[in-house]
Each structure stands twice: as structure tokens, then as C-alpha cells.
């Protein structure tokens, strides 16, 4: 853990380049990103259509030929939908549940799981606009809305209000965050 912003439900993790891919280790090595650095975006209040996210929901767990679950390898799920930037999730009725300082709805337009639990594993998935700029991270799934609604924390706000996350990310990128 390089930095943590509990008020946002965001953690910046570092990758141990020495893990995976070694002799006797069945885990693959981490792949280098195609782009040198992500470009973050501050959304306005208009809905952003054609946004995309990729994660690893639990309902996409692979099976062996005999039907057993393979716990270490899950299929990714690519979801396309509309980011509702002016939307704001309501505060929880239960005071014990902590919510991020700000989050907004992301309605998936493609196939969705049958239950809210089916979205498990999407948490932390980046949400990008159609032009590839990174808008935020998925942090939760709604139990209603036909299982189509995820919630995203806007990274612009996280970086503007969490010095720990912003400084740690700049250190990882080797320069200022764009």
C-alpha cells in the first residue's frame, strides 16, 4: 500500500515486480501498461455516454473441465455505459456504513449479472471516457436499478482533496499528474 484515502474508499497499490513468473510460480508476470501515464479528467454535470470499465466480477470465475472452480484465474468483464456526473448517491440510512466523500452513478448498458453480488470484483476498476481519459474508480454496486448501476469515485476530486494519494501517484508516475 503506497497511500490510502479512507474518506474516498481509495488505495494506491504498488506492484512487486519480483512476484509472479518465477520458477515454480504459476502466476504470470505483470504486464507493462501501453500508455506511459494515465490522463485524468474532471467531469462536468452532463451525462457522459460511451464510458467503459473492465474488472473481474465473481460471476465470471473460470471452471476446470470437471466443473471445479479455478480460484486464481477469473475472466475479465468489459462494461460500457453512461456516467451520470450530476448524480450523487444518497447517504446511508445505517450510520455504520461509511461512504466516499463523493461518488456518482455509472449505469451499464450491456449485459449485467442477475444479482448485486454478481458485480463483486469490479471494485477498483477504472472508468474511462470514450476518448480514454480516466474519470474514476468503481467502488460499489446498487442493489436495484435492474443490476445496472455501479458507483464511481471521481479521481479528479480524490487528487484535489487527498494530498497523500496525489503525492504517492506523482511519485509512481515520476512527475506531475496530468
ROSE-80617 format. One record per residue (C-alpha): residue in one letter; x, y, z. Coordinates in nm, 4 decimals. Example, Ala and Ser with C-alpha at 12.3 -4.5 7.8 and 13.67 -1.06 7.14 Angstrom:
<atoms>
(atom 'A', (1.2300, -0.4500, 0.7800)),
(atom 'S', (1.3670, -0.1060, 0.7140)),
</atoms>
This chain:
<atoms>
(atom 'X', (0.0000, 0.0000, 0.0000)),
(atom 'X', (0.1588, 0.3250, -0.1165)),
(atom 'X', (-0.1190, 0.5571, 0.0009)),
(atom 'X', (-0.4677, 0.5269, 0.1408)),
(atom 'X', (-0.7604, 0.7671, 0.1335)),
(atom 'X', (-1.0251, 0.6107, 0.3574)),
(atom 'X', (-1.2549, 0.9098, 0.3123)),
(atom 'X', (-1.2668, 0.8188, -0.0597)),
(atom 'X', (-1.2510, 0.4380, -0.0306)),
(atom 'X', (-0.9347, 0.4520, -0.2454)),
(atom 'X', (-0.5984, 0.2826, -0.2028)),
(atom 'X', (-0.2947, 0.3222, -0.4288)),
(atom 'X', (-0.1124, -0.0096, -0.4538)),
(atom 'X', (0.2382, -0.0742, -0.5772)),
(atom 'X', (0.3254, -0.3820, -0.7805)),
(atom 'X', (0.6032, -0.6078, -0.6582)),
(atom 'X', (0.7827, -0.6641, -0.9877)),
(atom 'X', (0.9560, -0.9662, -0.8367)),
(atom 'X', (0.6318, -1.1581, -0.7778)),
(atom 'X', (0.4966, -1.3979, -1.0347)),
(atom 'X', (0.6591, -1.5641, -1.3287)),
(atom 'X', (0.9414, -1.7192, -1.1294)),
(atom 'X', (1.0445, -2.0806, -1.1440)),
(atom 'X', (0.7774, -2.2951, -0.9784)),
(atom 'X', (0.5430, -1.9968, -0.9656)),
(atom 'X', (0.2334, -2.0339, -1.1843)),
(atom 'X', (0.1398, -1.6645, -1.1608)),
(atom 'X', (0.2097, -1.4605, -1.4733)),
(atom 'X', (0.4335, -1.1561, -1.4617)),
(atom 'X', (0.2697, -0.8137, -1.4515)),
(atom 'X', (0.2282, -0.6588, -1.7952)),
(atom 'X', (0.3510, -0.3065, -1.8526)),
(atom 'X', (0.0756, -0.0557, -1.9421)),
(atom 'X', (0.0577, 0.0504, -2.3073)),
(atom 'X', (0.0443, 0.4197, -2.2133)),
(atom 'X', (0.3194, 0.5850, -2.0152)),
(atom 'X', (0.0797, 0.7687, -1.7860)),
(atom 'X', (-0.2973, 0.7918, -1.7431)),
(atom 'X', (-0.4672, 1.1232, -1.8162)),
(atom 'X', (-0.7306, 1.2126, -1.5602)),
(atom 'X', (-1.0433, 1.4135, -1.6356)),
(atom 'X', (-1.2688, 1.6374, -1.4320)),
(atom 'X', (-1.6253, 1.5728, -1.5375)),
(atom 'X', (-1.8827, 1.8474, -1.5630)),
(atom 'X', (-2.2505, 1.7901, -1.4902)),
(atom 'X', (-2.3511, 1.6401, -1.8239)),
(atom 'X', (-2.4003, 1.2679, -1.8681)),
(atom 'X', (-2.1007, 1.1019, -2.0350)),
(atom 'X', (-2.2118, 0.8256, -2.2703)),
(atom 'X', (-1.9834, 0.5548, -2.4027)),
(atom 'X', (-1.7785, 0.5225, -2.0831)),
(atom 'X', (-1.6040, 0.1911, -2.0243)),
(atom 'X', (-1.4711, -0.0158, -1.7372)),
(atom 'X', (-1.3048, -0.3555, -1.7111)),
(atom 'X', (-1.3000, -0.5617, -1.3926)),
(atom 'X', (-1.3148, -0.9135, -1.2609)),
(atom 'X', (-1.6671, -0.9833, -1.1318)),
(atom 'X', (-1.7152, -1.3032, -0.9353)),
(atom 'X', (-1.9743, -1.4380, -1.1736)),
(atom 'X', (-1.7014, -1.4806, -1.4354)),
(atom 'X', (-1.4901, -1.7309, -1.2412)),
(atom 'X', (-1.3385, -1.9945, -1.4701)),
(atom 'X', (-1.4165, -2.3647, -1.4307)),
(atom 'X', (-1.1946, -2.6670, -1.4892)),
(atom 'X', (-1.3153, -2.9336, -1.7358)),
(atom 'X', (-1.4626, -3.1331, -1.4448)),
(atom 'X', (-1.6591, -2.8286, -1.3250)),
(atom 'X', (-1.4433, -2.7230, -1.0300)),
(atom 'X', (-1.3895, -2.3504, -0.9815)),
(atom 'X', (-1.0450, -2.2091, -1.0526)),
(atom 'X', (-0.9965, -1.9585, -0.7704)),
(atom 'X', (-0.6861, -1.7858, -0.9089)),
(atom 'X', (-0.7947, -1.7034, -1.2659)),
(atom 'X', (-1.1063, -1.5033, -1.3406)),
(atom 'X', (-1.2319, -1.3758, -1.6715)),
(atom 'X', (-1.2482, -1.0009, -1.7082)),
(atom 'X', (-1.5761, -0.8273, -1.7843)),
(atom 'X', (-1.5908, -0.5239, -2.0121)),
(atom 'X', (-1.8850, -0.2955, -1.9300)),
(atom 'X', (-1.9978, 0.0038, -2.1353)),
(atom 'X', (-2.2431, 0.2618, -2.0108)),
(atom 'X', (-2.3262, 0.6170, -1.9106)),
(atom 'X', (-2.1577, 0.8114, -1.6321)),
(atom 'X', (-2.4189, 1.0323, -1.4635)),
(atom 'X', (-2.1844, 1.3054, -1.3428)),
(atom 'X', (-2.4518, 1.5207, -1.1787)),
(atom 'X', (-2.5847, 1.2248, -0.9810)),
(atom 'X', (-2.4879, 1.1876, -0.6190)),
(atom 'X', (-2.5538, 0.8798, -0.4111)),
(atom 'X', (-2.7647, 0.9267, -0.1002)),
(atom 'X', (-2.6108, 0.8949, 0.2437)),
(atom 'X', (-2.6727, 0.5553, 0.4007)),
(atom 'X', (-2.9567, 0.5024, 0.6445)),
(atom 'X', (-2.7173, 0.2997, 0.8589)),
(atom 'X', (-2.4592, 0.5226, 1.0235)),
(atom 'X', (-2.2140, 0.2295, 1.0462)),
(atom 'X', (-2.1637, 0.2284, 0.6695)),
(atom 'X', (-1.9011, 0.4769, 0.5583)),
(atom 'X', (-1.9379, 0.6189, 0.2097)),
(atom 'X', (-1.6808, 0.8041, -0.0009)),
(atom 'X', (-1.6895, 1.1838, 0.0201)),
(atom 'X', (-1.8342, 1.1911, -0.3320)),
(atom 'X', (-1.9463, 0.9272, -0.5777)),
(atom 'X', (-2.1571, 0.9226, -0.8898)),
(atom 'X', (-2.3677, 0.6641, -1.0742)),
(atom 'X', (-2.2354, 0.4691, -1.3730)),
(atom 'X', (-2.5225, 0.2876, -1.5486)),
(atom 'X', (-2.4118, -0.0135, -1.7508)),
(atom 'X', (-2.5973, -0.0570, -2.0797)),
(atom 'X', (-2.4818, -0.4065, -2.1691)),
(atom 'X', (-2.5461, -0.7459, -2.0102)),
(atom 'X', (-2.5394, -0.7423, -1.6325)),
(atom 'X', (-2.5327, -1.0011, -1.3530)),
(atom 'X', (-2.8536, -1.1299, -1.2005)),
(atom 'X', (-2.7697, -1.0041, -0.8513)),
(atom 'X', (-2.5765, -0.7226, -0.6869)),
(atom 'X', (-2.3229, -0.9789, -0.5610)),
(atom 'X', (-2.2506, -1.0645, -0.9252)),
(atom 'X', (-2.0661, -0.7334, -0.9561)),
(atom 'X', (-1.8180, -0.8431, -0.6873)),
(atom 'X', (-1.4657, -0.7945, -0.8191)),
(atom 'X', (-1.5444, -0.4777, -1.0147)),
(atom 'X', (-1.4378, -0.2626, -0.7216)),
(atom 'X', (-1.1276, -0.0652, -0.8133)),
(atom 'X', (-1.1888, -0.0885, -1.1885)),
(atom 'X', (-1.1084, 0.2327, -1.3737)),
(atom 'X', (-1.3879, 0.4155, -1.5574)),
(atom 'X', (-1.2693, 0.5892, -1.8737)),
(atom 'X', (-1.4478, 0.8284, -2.1064)),
(atom 'X', (-1.4818, 0.7428, -2.4742)),
(atom 'X', (-1.1582, 0.9313, -2.5503)),
(atom 'X', (-0.9598, 0.7265, -2.2969)),
(atom 'X', (-0.9270, 0.9794, -2.0136)),
(atom 'X', (-0.9615, 0.8239, -1.6685)),
(atom 'X', (-1.2611, 0.9588, -1.4759)),
(atom 'X', (-1.2646, 0.7442, -1.1644)),
(atom 'X', (-1.2763, 0.4094, -0.9897)),
(atom 'X', (-1.5706, 0.1776, -0.9272)),
(atom 'X', (-1.6384, 0.1453, -0.5545)),
(atom 'X', (-1.9832, -0.0124, -0.5230)),
(atom 'X', (-2.2867, -0.1638, -0.6963)),
(atom 'X', (-2.6522, -0.0738, -0.6430)),
(atom 'X', (-2.8911, -0.3497, -0.5378)),
(atom 'X', (-3.1717, -0.2034, -0.7524)),
(atom 'X', (-3.1794, -0.0402, -1.0966)),
(atom 'X', (-3.2007, -0.3799, -1.2730)),
(atom 'X', (-2.8440, -0.4592, -1.1550)),
(atom 'X', (-2.7154, -0.1945, -1.3991)),
(atom 'X', (-2.5862, 0.0705, -1.1595)),
(atom 'X', (-2.2307, 0.0883, -1.0343)),
(atom 'X', (-2.0932, 0.3815, -0.8331)),
(atom 'X', (-1.7684, 0.5562, -0.9167)),
(atom 'X', (-1.5421, 0.7847, -0.7134)),
(atom 'X', (-1.4207, 1.0739, -0.9341)),
(atom 'X', (-1.0389, 1.0714, -0.9316)),
(atom 'X', (-1.0131, 1.4438, -1.0006)),
(atom 'X', (-1.1769, 1.5101, -0.6645)),
(atom 'X', (-0.9635, 1.2473, -0.4908)),
(atom 'X', (-0.6419, 1.4004, -0.6253)),
(atom 'X', (-0.7540, 1.7556, -0.5453)),
(atom 'X', (-0.8502, 1.6732, -0.1866)),
(atom 'X', (-0.6185, 1.3896, -0.0798)),
(atom 'X', (-0.2572, 1.5048, -0.0613)),
(atom 'X', (-0.1400, 1.1523, 0.0342)),
(atom 'X', (-0.2889, 0.9924, -0.2769)),
(atom 'X', (-0.1817, 1.2764, -0.5096)),
(atom 'X', (0.1807, 1.2766, -0.3877)),
(atom 'X', (0.2108, 0.8969, -0.3981)),
(atom 'X', (0.0669, 0.8845, -0.7502)),
(atom 'X', (0.3040, 1.1580, -0.8707)),
(atom 'X', (0.5949, 0.9587, -0.7245)),
(atom 'X', (0.4826, 0.6436, -0.9074)),
(atom 'X', (0.4404, 0.8335, -1.2354)),
(atom 'X', (0.7741, 1.0074, -1.1941)),
(atom 'X', (0.6227, 1.3527, -1.2386)),
(atom 'X', (0.3068, 1.5599, -1.2042)),
(atom 'X', (-0.0343, 1.4052, -1.2576)),
(atom 'X', (-0.1908, 1.5184, -1.5865)),
</atoms>
